[in-house]
Amino acid sequence: MAEFLEDSSIPLQLEGLMERLADVEHERWSHWQRYVHSKCERVGDGSLVIPAHLVERWESQMNTPYSALSEKEKESDREQVRRYLPIIANALKPRLRLPVRVRCQRGSRRE
């Protein structure tokens, strides 16, 4: 399960890193929302209706531990992590002695 830090406990040195990661997270979330909205039916009052087959699939994925996902589903999660890894790797570069700058990859989504 994920652990959370209170804003007041985040050292000043990490604030820049946090903002870069938050930027990637917002892009990832926005991309996912555009995808979800594209799969839904918009009704007269502006609400969106998610098709039953997608609700079933996504609920199944939500309730499945990572270790029990199919290899295809795991790879979809890894694609999302690849959005964050370059930022984390570059932040740790002095400690890890990484040879080259890692570039961000965009445009992945779980279907």
Backbone atoms as SQL, in Angstrom:
CREATE TABLE atoms (id INTEGER PRIMARY KEY, chain TEXT, resi INTEGER, resn TEXT, atom TEXT, x REAL, y REAL, z REAL);
INSERT INTO atoms VALUES
  (1, 'A', 1, 'MET', 'N', 0.842, -1.177, 0.000),
  (2, 'A', 1, 'MET', 'CA', 0.000, 0.000, 0.000),
  (3, 'A', 1, 'MET', 'C', 0.889, 1.244, 0.000),
  (4, 'A', 2, 'ALA', 'N', 0.439, 2.279, -0.653),
  (5, 'A', 2, 'ALA', 'CA', 1.221, 3.507, -0.767),
  (6, 'A', 2, 'ALA', 'C', 1.291, 4.242, 0.561),
  (7, 'A', 3, 'GLU', 'N', 2.424, 4.883, 0.797),
  (8, 'A', 3, 'GLU', 'CA', 2.603, 5.717, 1.978),
  (9, 'A', 3, 'GLU', 'C', 2.562, 7.168, 1.534),
  (10, 'A', 4, 'PHE', 'N', 2.111, 8.036, 2.412),
  (11, 'A', 4, 'PHE', 'CA', 1.983, 9.447, 2.083),
  (12, 'A', 4, 'PHE', 'C', 2.750, 10.297, 3.079),
  (13, 'A', 5, 'LEU', 'N', 3.329, 11.379, 2.582),
  (14, 'A', 5, 'LEU', 'CA', 3.992, 12.370, 3.433),
  (15, 'A', 5, 'LEU', 'C', 3.098, 13.595, 3.517),
  (16, 'A', 6, 'GLU', 'N', 3.036, 14.187, 4.685),
  (17, 'A', 6, 'GLU', 'CA', 2.348, 15.465, 4.834),
  (18, 'A', 6, 'GLU', 'C', 3.198, 16.539, 4.156),
  (19, 'A', 7, 'ASP', 'N', 2.557, 17.563, 3.582),
  (20, 'A', 7, 'ASP', 'CA', 3.300, 18.634, 2.919),
  (21, 'A', 7, 'ASP', 'C', 4.366, 19.241, 3.825),
  (22, 'A', 8, 'SER', 'N', 4.068, 19.370, 5.095),
  (23, 'A', 8, 'SER', 'CA', 5.004, 20.010, 6.019),
  (24, 'A', 8, 'SER', 'C', 6.246, 19.172, 6.284),
  (25, 'A', 9, 'SER', 'N', 6.200, 17.873, 5.937),
  (26, 'A', 9, 'SER', 'CA', 7.363, 17.020, 6.207),
  (27, 'A', 9, 'SER', 'C', 8.232, 16.800, 4.971),
  (28, 'A', 10, 'ILE', 'N', 7.911, 17.456, 3.856),
  (29, 'A', 10, 'ILE', 'CA', 8.686, 17.303, 2.624),
  (30, 'A', 10, 'ILE', 'C', 9.823, 18.330, 2.638),
  (31, 'A', 11, 'PRO', 'N', 11.063, 17.854, 2.624),
  (32, 'A', 11, 'PRO', 'CA', 12.198, 18.784, 2.651),
  (33, 'A', 11, 'PRO', 'C', 12.192, 19.698, 1.425),
  (34, 'A', 12, 'LEU', 'N', 12.698, 20.897, 1.611),
  (35, 'A', 12, 'LEU', 'CA', 12.754, 21.867, 0.512),
  (36, 'A', 12, 'LEU', 'C', 13.441, 21.294, -0.722),
  (37, 'A', 13, 'GLN', 'N', 14.468, 20.471, -0.524),
  (38, 'A', 13, 'GLN', 'CA', 15.215, 19.917, -1.646),
  (39, 'A', 13, 'GLN', 'C', 14.319, 19.029, -2.531),
  (40, 'A', 14, 'LEU', 'N', 13.265, 18.462, -1.956),
  (41, 'A', 14, 'LEU', 'CA', 12.402, 17.558, -2.717),
  (42, 'A', 14, 'LEU', 'C', 11.221, 18.258, -3.371),
  (43, 'A', 15, 'GLU', 'N', 11.012, 19.525, -3.050),
  (44, 'A', 15, 'GLU', 'CA', 9.848, 20.210, -3.616),
  (45, 'A', 15, 'GLU', 'C', 9.900, 20.285, -5.135),
  (46, 'A', 16, 'GLY', 'N', 11.068, 20.551, -5.703),
  (47, 'A', 16, 'GLY', 'CA', 11.198, 20.584, -7.163),
  (48, 'A', 16, 'GLY', 'C', 10.903, 19.229, -7.781),
  (49, 'A', 17, 'LEU', 'N', 11.432, 18.182, -7.172),
  (50, 'A', 17, 'LEU', 'CA', 11.159, 16.822, -7.634),
  (51, 'A', 17, 'LEU', 'C', 9.676, 16.518, -7.539),
  (52, 'A', 18, 'MET', 'N', 9.061, 16.893, -6.426),
  (53, 'A', 18, 'MET', 'CA', 7.633, 16.655, -6.251),
  (54, 'A', 18, 'MET', 'C', 6.831, 17.366, -7.343),
  (55, 'A', 19, 'GLU', 'N', 7.193, 18.595, -7.675),
  (56, 'A', 19, 'GLU', 'CA', 6.470, 19.329, -8.716),
  (57, 'A', 19, 'GLU', 'C', 6.632, 18.677, -10.087),
  (58, 'A', 20, 'ARG', 'N', 7.836, 18.190, -10.404),
  (59, 'A', 20, 'ARG', 'CA', 8.039, 17.507, -11.690),
  (60, 'A', 20, 'ARG', 'C', 7.220, 16.222, -11.750),
  (61, 'A', 21, 'LEU', 'N', 7.194, 15.472, -10.663),
  (62, 'A', 21, 'LEU', 'CA', 6.397, 14.248, -10.620),
  (63, 'A', 21, 'LEU', 'C', 4.903, 14.560, -10.675),
  (64, 'A', 22, 'ALA', 'N', 4.476, 15.622, -10.005),
  (65, 'A', 22, 'ALA', 'CA', 3.067, 16.022, -10.037),
  (66, 'A', 22, 'ALA', 'C', 2.657, 16.428, -11.452),
  (67, 'A', 23, 'ASP', 'N', 3.565, 17.065, -12.186),
  (68, 'A', 23, 'ASP', 'CA', 3.290, 17.436, -13.577),
  (69, 'A', 23, 'ASP', 'C', 3.062, 16.183, -14.429),
  (70, 'A', 24, 'VAL', 'N', 3.915, 15.174, -14.258),
  (71, 'A', 24, 'VAL', 'CA', 3.757, 13.916, -15.001),
  (72, 'A', 24, 'VAL', 'C', 2.459, 13.230, -14.587),
  (73, 'A', 25, 'GLU', 'N', 2.173, 13.234, -13.292),
  (74, 'A', 25, 'GLU', 'CA', 0.940, 12.611, -12.804),
  (75, 'A', 25, 'GLU', 'C', -0.286, 13.287, -13.390),
  (76, 'A', 26, 'HIS', 'N', -0.274, 14.609, -13.464),
  (77, 'A', 26, 'HIS', 'CA', -1.422, 15.309, -14.041),
  (78, 'A', 26, 'HIS', 'C', -1.586, 14.960, -15.528),
  (79, 'A', 27, 'GLU', 'N', -0.477, 14.906, -16.243),
  (80, 'A', 27, 'GLU', 'CA', -0.549, 14.534, -17.665),
  (81, 'A', 27, 'GLU', 'C', -1.098, 13.122, -17.813),
  (82, 'A', 28, 'ARG', 'N', -0.623, 12.194, -16.962),
  (83, 'A', 28, 'ARG', 'CA', -1.087, 10.806, -17.015),
  (84, 'A', 28, 'ARG', 'C', -2.578, 10.732, -16.713),
  (85, 'A', 29, 'TRP', 'N', -3.014, 11.424, -15.671),
  (86, 'A', 29, 'TRP', 'CA', -4.426, 11.430, -15.291),
  (87, 'A', 29, 'TRP', 'C', -5.284, 12.053, -16.402),
  (88, 'A', 30, 'SER', 'N', -4.831, 13.173, -16.962),
  (89, 'A', 30, 'SER', 'CA', -5.575, 13.828, -18.039),
  (90, 'A', 30, 'SER', 'C', -5.724, 12.918, -19.246),
  (91, 'A', 31, 'HIS', 'N', -4.646, 12.229, -19.587),
  (92, 'A', 31, 'HIS', 'CA', -4.670, 11.288, -20.709),
  (93, 'A', 31, 'HIS', 'C', -5.696, 10.187, -20.440),
  (94, 'A', 32, 'TRP', 'N', -5.690, 9.639, -19.233),
  (95, 'A', 32, 'TRP', 'CA', -6.641, 8.583, -18.864),
  (96, 'A', 32, 'TRP', 'C', -8.075, 9.108, -18.921),
  (97, 'A', 33, 'GLN', 'N', -8.305, 10.315, -18.421),
  (98, 'A', 33, 'GLN', 'CA', -9.660, 10.871, -18.436),
  (99, 'A', 33, 'GLN', 'C', -10.154, 11.085, -19.864),
  (100, 'A', 34, 'ARG', 'N', -9.276, 11.567, -20.753),
  (101, 'A', 34, 'ARG', 'CA', -9.684, 11.720, -22.158),
  (102, 'A', 34, 'ARG', 'C', -10.065, 10.364, -22.739),
  (103, 'A', 35, 'TYR', 'N', -9.291, 9.328, -22.407),
  (104, 'A', 35, 'TYR', 'CA', -9.594, 7.986, -22.890),
  (105, 'A', 35, 'TYR', 'C', -10.936, 7.507, -22.342),
  (106, 'A', 36, 'VAL', 'N', -11.140, 7.619, -21.039),
  (107, 'A', 36, 'VAL', 'CA', -12.403, 7.172, -20.428),
  (108, 'A', 36, 'VAL', 'C', -13.577, 7.919, -21.051),
  (109, 'A', 37, 'HIS', 'N', -13.455, 9.237, -21.154),
  (110, 'A', 37, 'HIS', 'CA', -14.543, 10.023, -21.732),
  (111, 'A', 37, 'HIS', 'C', -14.842, 9.596, -23.167),
  (112, 'A', 38, 'SER', 'N', -13.801, 9.222, -23.906),
  (113, 'A', 38, 'SER', 'CA', -14.023, 8.810, -25.297),
  (114, 'A', 38, 'SER', 'C', -14.772, 7.484, -25.393),
  (115, 'A', 39, 'LYS', 'N', -14.743, 6.694, -24.349),
  (116, 'A', 39, 'LYS', 'CA', -15.408, 5.390, -24.343),
  (117, 'A', 39, 'LYS', 'C', -16.820, 5.453, -23.765),
  (118, 'A', 40, 'CYS', 'N', -17.181, 6.587, -23.172),
  (119, 'A', 40, 'CYS', 'CA', -18.478, 6.729, -22.513),
  (120, 'A', 40, 'CYS', 'C', -19.509, 7.348, -23.443),
  (121, 'A', 41, 'GLU', 'N', -20.756, 7.195, -23.034),
  (122, 'A', 41, 'GLU', 'CA', -21.858, 7.843, -23.746),
  (123, 'A', 41, 'GLU', 'C', -22.283, 9.061, -22.936),
  (124, 'A', 42, 'ARG', 'N', -22.301, 10.220, -23.595),
  (125, 'A', 42, 'ARG', 'CA', -22.746, 11.446, -22.909),
  (126, 'A', 42, 'ARG', 'C', -24.259, 11.520, -23.037),
  (127, 'A', 43, 'VAL', 'N', -24.926, 11.717, -21.909),
  (128, 'A', 43, 'VAL', 'CA', -26.387, 11.811, -21.905),
  (129, 'A', 43, 'VAL', 'C', -26.809, 13.264, -21.819),
  (130, 'A', 44, 'GLY', 'N', -28.108, 13.511, -21.945),
  (131, 'A', 44, 'GLY', 'CA', -28.661, 14.855, -22.058),
  (132, 'A', 44, 'GLY', 'C', -28.230, 15.839, -20.998),
  (133, 'A', 45, 'ASP', 'N', -28.051, 15.394, -19.758),
  (134, 'A', 45, 'ASP', 'CA', -27.672, 16.323, -18.685),
  (135, 'A', 45, 'ASP', 'C', -26.170, 16.527, -18.584),
  (136, 'A', 46, 'GLY', 'N', -25.404, 15.957, -19.524),
  (137, 'A', 46, 'GLY', 'CA', -23.953, 16.106, -19.519),
  (138, 'A', 46, 'GLY', 'C', -23.215, 14.990, -18.802),
  (139, 'A', 47, 'SER', 'N', -23.960, 14.118, -18.137),
  (140, 'A', 47, 'SER', 'CA', -23.338, 12.977, -17.457),
  (141, 'A', 47, 'SER', 'C', -22.757, 12.012, -18.474),
  (142, 'A', 48, 'LEU', 'N', -21.816, 11.188, -18.009),
  (143, 'A', 48, 'LEU', 'CA', -21.224, 10.158, -18.846),
  (144, 'A', 48, 'LEU', 'C', -21.633, 8.792, -18.316),
  (145, 'A', 49, 'VAL', 'N', -21.963, 7.897, -19.228),
  (146, 'A', 49, 'VAL', 'CA', -22.312, 6.529, -18.857),
  (147, 'A', 49, 'VAL', 'C', -21.205, 5.621, -19.390),
  (148, 'A', 50, 'ILE', 'N', -20.580, 4.881, -18.474),
  (149, 'A', 50, 'ILE', 'CA', -19.520, 3.948, -18.854),
  (150, 'A', 50, 'ILE', 'C', -20.177, 2.648, -19.300),
  (151, 'A', 51, 'PRO', 'N', -19.815, 2.140, -20.472),
  (152, 'A', 51, 'PRO', 'CA', -20.398, 0.867, -20.931),
  (153, 'A', 51, 'PRO', 'C', -20.128, -0.253, -19.917),
  (154, 'A', 52, 'ALA', 'N', -21.102, -1.137, -19.753),
  (155, 'A', 52, 'ALA', 'CA', -21.041, -2.202, -18.749),
  (156, 'A', 52, 'ALA', 'C', -19.795, -3.070, -18.901),
  (157, 'A', 53, 'HIS', 'N', -19.386, -3.385, -20.134),
  (158, 'A', 53, 'HIS', 'CA', -18.227, -4.262, -20.312),
  (159, 'A', 53, 'HIS', 'C', -16.938, -3.605, -19.803),
  (160, 'A', 54, 'LEU', 'N', -16.854, -2.263, -19.915),
  (161, 'A', 54, 'LEU', 'CA', -15.680, -1.567, -19.395),
  (162, 'A', 54, 'LEU', 'C', -15.720, -1.482, -17.867),
  (163, 'A', 55, 'VAL', 'N', -16.906, -1.260, -17.311),
  (164, 'A', 55, 'VAL', 'CA', -17.045, -1.253, -15.853),
  (165, 'A', 55, 'VAL', 'C', -16.591, -2.600, -15.308),
  (166, 'A', 56, 'GLU', 'N', -17.048, -3.669, -15.923),
  (167, 'A', 56, 'GLU', 'CA', -16.688, -5.016, -15.472),
  (168, 'A', 56, 'GLU', 'C', -15.169, -5.234, -15.543),
  (169, 'A', 57, 'ARG', 'N', -14.571, -4.867, -16.673),
  (170, 'A', 57, 'ARG', 'CA', -13.133, -5.067, -16.843),
  (171, 'A', 57, 'ARG', 'C', -12.321, -4.224, -15.868),
  (172, 'A', 58, 'TRP', 'N', -12.670, -2.935, -15.742),
  (173, 'A', 58, 'TRP', 'CA', -11.909, -2.050, -14.872),
  (174, 'A', 58, 'TRP', 'C', -12.095, -2.410, -13.404),
  (175, 'A', 59, 'GLU', 'N', -13.295, -2.816, -13.012),
  (176, 'A', 59, 'GLU', 'CA', -13.498, -3.251, -11.628),
  (177, 'A', 59, 'GLU', 'C', -12.683, -4.505, -11.332),
  (178, 'A', 60, 'SER', 'N', -12.619, -5.393, -12.295),
  (179, 'A', 60, 'SER', 'CA', -11.807, -6.601, -12.122),
  (180, 'A', 60, 'SER', 'C', -10.335, -6.224, -11.945),
  (181, 'A', 61, 'GLN', 'N', -9.848, -5.305, -12.769),
  (182, 'A', 61, 'GLN', 'CA', -8.453, -4.866, -12.660),
  (183, 'A', 61, 'GLN', 'C', -8.201, -4.157, -11.332),
  (184, 'A', 62, 'MET', 'N', -9.145, -3.335, -10.887),
  (185, 'A', 62, 'MET', 'CA', -8.976, -2.613, -9.615),
  (186, 'A', 62, 'MET', 'C', -8.880, -3.568, -8.435),
  (187, 'A', 63, 'ASN', 'N', -9.573, -4.662, -8.523),
  (188, 'A', 63, 'ASN', 'CA', -9.642, -5.611, -7.407),
  (189, 'A', 63, 'ASN', 'C', -8.631, -6.741, -7.508),
  (190, 'A', 64, 'THR', 'N', -7.719, -6.646, -8.467),
  (191, 'A', 64, 'THR', 'CA', -6.701, -7.674, -8.656),
  (192, 'A', 64, 'THR', 'C', -5.350, -7.124, -8.209),
  (193, 'A', 65, 'PRO', 'N', -4.660, -7.834, -7.315),
  (194, 'A', 65, 'PRO', 'CA', -3.311, -7.388, -6.945),
  (195, 'A', 65, 'PRO', 'C', -2.396, -7.421, -8.170),
  (196, 'A', 66, 'TYR', 'N', -1.412, -6.546, -8.179),
  (197, 'A', 66, 'TYR', 'CA', -0.476, -6.480, -9.305),
  (198, 'A', 66, 'TYR', 'C', 0.093, -7.862, -9.635),
  (199, 'A', 67, 'SER', 'N', 0.473, -8.609, -8.612),
  (200, 'A', 67, 'SER', 'CA', 1.102, -9.917, -8.827),
  (201, 'A', 67, 'SER', 'C', 0.195, -10.903, -9.547),
  (202, 'A', 68, 'ALA', 'N', -1.113, -10.672, -9.506),
  (203, 'A', 68, 'ALA', 'CA', -2.056, -11.585, -10.144),
  (204, 'A', 68, 'ALA', 'C', -2.541, -11.088, -11.509),
  (205, 'A', 69, 'LEU', 'N', -2.075, -9.929, -11.943),
  (206, 'A', 69, 'LEU', 'CA', -2.466, -9.405, -13.252),
  (207, 'A', 69, 'LEU', 'C', -1.855, -10.249, -14.364),
  (208, 'A', 70, 'SER', 'N', -2.479, -10.186, -15.533),
  (209, 'A', 70, 'SER', 'CA', -1.889, -10.831, -16.709),
  (210, 'A', 70, 'SER', 'C', -0.611, -10.082, -17.084),
  (211, 'A', 71, 'GLU', 'N', 0.234, -10.700, -17.868),
  (212, 'A', 71, 'GLU', 'CA', 1.477, -10.043, -18.294),
  (213, 'A', 71, 'GLU', 'C', 1.160, -8.774, -19.089),
  (214, 'A', 72, 'LYS', 'N', 0.111, -8.794, -19.887),
  (215, 'A', 72, 'LYS', 'CA', -0.296, -7.606, -20.670),
  (216, 'A', 72, 'LYS', 'C', -0.703, -6.465, -19.733),
  (217, 'A', 73, 'GLU', 'N', -1.464, -6.786, -18.670),
  (218, 'A', 73, 'GLU', 'CA', -1.878, -5.761, -17.724),
  (219, 'A', 73, 'GLU', 'C', -0.682, -5.227, -16.930),
  (220, 'A', 74, 'LYS', 'N', 0.224, -6.110, -16.565),
  (221, 'A', 74, 'LYS', 'CA', 1.438, -5.668, -15.863),
  (222, 'A', 74, 'LYS', 'C', 2.245, -4.727, -16.751),
  (223, 'A', 75, 'GLU', 'N', 2.355, -5.059, -18.019),
  (224, 'A', 75, 'GLU', 'CA', 3.116, -4.204, -18.934),
  (225, 'A', 75, 'GLU', 'C', 2.465, -2.833, -19.064),
  (226, 'A', 76, 'SER', 'N', 1.140, -2.790, -19.027),
  (227, 'A', 76, 'SER', 'CA', 0.442, -1.510, -19.065),
  (228, 'A', 76, 'SER', 'C', 0.813, -0.664, -17.847),
  (229, 'A', 77, 'ASP', 'N', 0.895, -1.285, -16.671),
  (230, 'A', 77, 'ASP', 'CA', 1.311, -0.561, -15.465),
  (231, 'A', 77, 'ASP', 'C', 2.769, -0.124, -15.569),
  (232, 'A', 78, 'ARG', 'N', 3.615, -0.989, -16.119),
  (233, 'A', 78, 'ARG', 'CA', 5.025, -0.620, -16.289),
  (234, 'A', 78, 'ARG', 'C', 5.169, 0.577, -17.214),
  (235, 'A', 79, 'GLU', 'N', 4.329, 0.639, -18.264),
  (236, 'A', 79, 'GLU', 'CA', 4.361, 1.786, -19.175),
  (237, 'A', 79, 'GLU', 'C', 4.078, 3.077, -18.424),
  (238, 'A', 80, 'GLN', 'N', 3.163, 3.025, -17.476),
  (239, 'A', 80, 'GLN', 'CA', 2.853, 4.212, -16.691),
  (240, 'A', 80, 'GLN', 'C', 4.034, 4.598, -15.800),
  (241, 'A', 81, 'VAL', 'N', 4.688, 3.617, -15.189),
  (242, 'A', 81, 'VAL', 'CA', 5.846, 3.888, -14.333),
  (243, 'A', 81, 'VAL', 'C', 6.978, 4.500, -15.150),
  (244, 'A', 82, 'ARG', 'N', 7.089, 4.104, -16.408),
  (245, 'A', 82, 'ARG', 'CA', 8.154, 4.652, -17.269),
  (246, 'A', 82, 'ARG', 'C', 8.006, 6.160, -17.456),
  (247, 'A', 83, 'ARG', 'N', 6.831, 6.703, -17.201),
  (248, 'A', 83, 'ARG', 'CA', 6.647, 8.150, -17.258),
  (249, 'A', 83, 'ARG', 'C', 7.373, 8.829, -16.098),
  (250, 'A', 84, 'TYR', 'N', 7.441, 8.150, -14.965),
  (251, 'A', 84, 'TYR', 'CA', 8.026, 8.706, -13.748),
  (252, 'A', 84, 'TYR', 'C', 9.510, 8.384, -13.592),
  (253, 'A', 85, 'LEU', 'N', 9.912, 7.224, -14.048),
  (254, 'A', 85, 'LEU', 'CA', 11.273, 6.754, -13.819),
  (255, 'A', 85, 'LEU', 'C', 12.360, 7.723, -14.264),
  (256, 'A', 86, 'PRO', 'N', 12.238, 8.358, -15.420),
  (257, 'A', 86, 'PRO', 'CA', 13.303, 9.279, -15.822),
  (258, 'A', 86, 'PRO', 'C', 13.512, 10.413, -14.822),
  (259, 'A', 87, 'ILE', 'N', 12.435, 10.929, -14.273),
  (260, 'A', 87, 'ILE', 'CA', 12.551, 12.022, -13.312),
  (261, 'A', 87, 'ILE', 'C', 13.227, 11.522, -12.039),
  (262, 'A', 88, 'ILE', 'N', 12.805, 10.361, -11.577),
  (263, 'A', 88, 'ILE', 'CA', 13.387, 9.793, -10.358),
  (264, 'A', 88, 'ILE', 'C', 14.848, 9.421, -10.606),
  (265, 'A', 89, 'ALA', 'N', 15.128, 8.795, -11.745),
  (266, 'A', 89, 'ALA', 'CA', 16.503, 8.395, -12.062),
  (267, 'A', 89, 'ALA', 'C', 17.416, 9.606, -12.145),
  (268, 'A', 90, 'ASN', 'N', 16.941, 10.687, -12.772),
  (269, 'A', 90, 'ASN', 'CA', 17.765, 11.895, -12.876),
  (270, 'A', 90, 'ASN', 'C', 17.972, 12.545, -11.510),
  (271, 'A', 91, 'ALA', 'N', 16.980, 12.454, -10.637),
  (272, 'A', 91, 'ALA', 'CA', 17.135, 13.002, -9.287),
  (273, 'A', 91, 'ALA', 'C', 18.145, 12.187, -8.481),
  (274, 'A', 92, 'LEU', 'N', 18.193, 10.880, -8.739),
  (275, 'A', 92, 'LEU', 'CA', 19.109, 9.996, -8.012),
  (276, 'A', 92, 'LEU', 'C', 20.448, 9.818, -8.722),
  (277, 'A', 93, 'LYS', 'N', 20.573, 10.386, -9.896),
  (278, 'A', 93, 'LYS', 'CA', 21.754, 10.185, -10.734),
  (279, 'A', 93, 'LYS', 'C', 23.077, 10.337, -9.986),
  (280, 'A', 94, 'PRO', 'N', 23.251, 11.380, -9.181),
  (281, 'A', 94, 'PRO', 'CA', 24.543, 11.497, -8.472),
  (282, 'A', 94, 'PRO', 'C', 24.804, 10.300, -7.544),
  (283, 'A', 95, 'ARG', 'N', 23.773, 9.750, -6.966),
  (284, 'A', 95, 'ARG', 'CA', 23.945, 8.619, -6.049),
  (285, 'A', 95, 'ARG', 'C', 24.068, 7.293, -6.787),
  (286, 'A', 96, 'LEU', 'N', 23.376, 7.177, -7.925),
  (287, 'A', 96, 'LEU', 'CA', 23.362, 5.913, -8.664),
  (288, 'A', 96, 'LEU', 'C', 24.474, 5.824, -9.701),
  (289, 'A', 97, 'ARG', 'N', 25.104, 6.966, -9.987),
  (290, 'A', 97, 'ARG', 'CA', 26.124, 7.034, -11.035),
  (291, 'A', 97, 'ARG', 'C', 25.581, 6.529, -12.373),
  (292, 'A', 98, 'LEU', 'N', 24.432, 7.044, -12.744),
  (293, 'A', 98, 'LEU', 'CA', 23.822, 6.660, -14.018),
  (294, 'A', 98, 'LEU', 'C', 24.609, 7.297, -15.159),
  (295, 'A', 99, 'PRO', 'N', 24.853, 6.558, -16.237),
  (296, 'A', 99, 'PRO', 'CA', 25.715, 7.057, -17.308),
  (297, 'A', 99, 'PRO', 'C', 25.090, 8.122, -18.198),
  (298, 'A', 100, 'VAL', 'N', 23.792, 8.074, -18.430),
  (299, 'A', 100, 'VAL', 'CA', 23.168, 9.012, -19.361),
  (300, 'A', 100, 'VAL', 'C', 21.860, 9.509, -18.786),
  (301, 'A', 101, 'ARG', 'N', 21.428, 10.639, -19.311),
  (302, 'A', 101, 'ARG', 'CA', 20.134, 11.195, -18.907),
  (303, 'A', 101, 'ARG', 'C', 19.026, 10.340, -19.528),
  (304, 'A', 102, 'VAL', 'N', 18.028, 9.987, -18.736),
  (305, 'A', 102, 'VAL', 'CA', 16.907, 9.178, -19.195),
  (306, 'A', 102, 'VAL', 'C', 15.801, 10.107, -19.651),
  (307, 'A', 103, 'ARG', 'N', 15.177, 9.808, -20.792),
  (308, 'A', 103, 'ARG', 'CA', 14.126, 10.666, -21.332),
  (309, 'A', 103, 'ARG', 'C', 12.752, 10.150, -20.950),
  (310, 'A', 104, 'CYS', 'N', 11.800, 11.066, -20.797),
  (311, 'A', 104, 'CYS', 'CA', 10.416, 10.700, -20.496),
  (312, 'A', 104, 'CYS', 'C', 9.742, 10.164, -21.760),
  (313, 'A', 105, 'GLN', 'N', 8.850, 9.210, -21.556),
  (314, 'A', 105, 'GLN', 'CA', 8.065, 8.658, -22.650),
  (315, 'A', 105, 'GLN', 'C', 6.618, 8.971, -22.360),
  (316, 'A', 106, 'ARG', 'N', 5.903, 9.489, -23.327),
  (317, 'A', 106, 'ARG', 'CA', 4.491, 9.849, -23.137),
  (318, 'A', 106, 'ARG', 'C', 3.615, 9.052, -24.088),
  (319, 'A', 107, 'GLY', 'N', 2.313, 9.035, -23.756),
  (320, 'A', 107, 'GLY', 'CA', 1.342, 8.483, -24.690),
  (321, 'A', 107, 'GLY', 'C', 0.868, 7.077, -24.408),
  (322, 'A', 108, 'SER', 'N', 1.149, 6.513, -23.248),
  (323, 'A', 108, 'SER', 'CA', 0.684, 5.183, -22.937),
  (324, 'A', 108, 'SER', 'C', -0.618, 5.238, -22.164),
  (325, 'A', 109, 'ARG', 'N', -1.404, 4.170, -22.270),
  (326, 'A', 109, 'ARG', 'CA', -2.616, 4.075, -21.479),
  (327, 'A', 109, 'ARG', 'C', -3.005, 2.628, -21.305),
  (328, 'A', 110, 'ARG', 'N', -3.741, 2.377, -20.266),
  (329, 'A', 110, 'ARG', 'CA', -4.270, 1.029, -20.033),
  (330, 'A', 110, 'ARG', 'C', -5.602, 0.944, -20.763),
  (331, 'A', 111, 'GLU', 'N', -5.752, -0.090, -21.549),
  (332, 'A', 111, 'GLU', 'CA', -7.021, -0.304, -22.247),
  (333, 'A', 111, 'GLU', 'C', -7.640, -1.581, -21.770);
